[in-house]
Amino acid sequence: MRQLLAATTLLALAAAAPARADTLTEITTHGMIVTIAGMDYDLVFTPDGKFTSAAVQMTGTWKVDGDKLCTTNNFDPTEQCAAYPKDKKSGDTFELVTPQGSATVKIK
């Protein structure tokens, strides 16, 4: 259950810095690994607006809305949007800090 909560929370993470489409393009093209409380969640995005995370059997939809990545998933159908830092590319790692906690994101 803790993994489920962590996986749902990772999709709602928001960063303090505004994002640009280049970071979001990198994420949705290459995917990302999100680390929360020492556990890695590998997210794979497809061009048709869907994503998966095999670690927690999560599936959902995604869209870019300005500087935010917005998602819904099979655990929480409510759309969650998160802003990501600008100018990140494949291989970059950065921290996201929110009221729900922090996570490390690595763009694959």
Secondary structure, 3 states (H helix, E strand, C coil): CHHHHHHHHHCCCCCCCCCCHHHHHHHHHHCEEEEECCEEEEEEEECCCEEEEHHHCEEEEEEEECCEEEEEECCEEEEEEEECCCCCCCCCEEEEEECCEEEEEEEC
